[in-house]
């Protein structure tokens, strides 16, 4: 059950990342960065489900990254991307 849920989140994250790249190439920067945030959020949620066996409803990349003990560089990148959702 957990494995399937993780796979679904990762698959959607990859789809969002692909869409972000497409919009970036089309110079639709606002859409591209929003989708990049969505991709990061979904892959972090997948990791959280895998590691902690729990899904939380949040859009806060910093919280998600810290919950899974992400490396400092990733946490720093999340802090740059986090305001985009707001």
Secondary structure, 3 states (H helix, E strand, C coil): CHHHHHHHHHHHHHHHHHHHHHHHHCCCHHHHHHHHHHHHHHHHHHHHHHHHCCCCCCCCHHHHHHHCCCCHHHHHHHHHHHHHHC
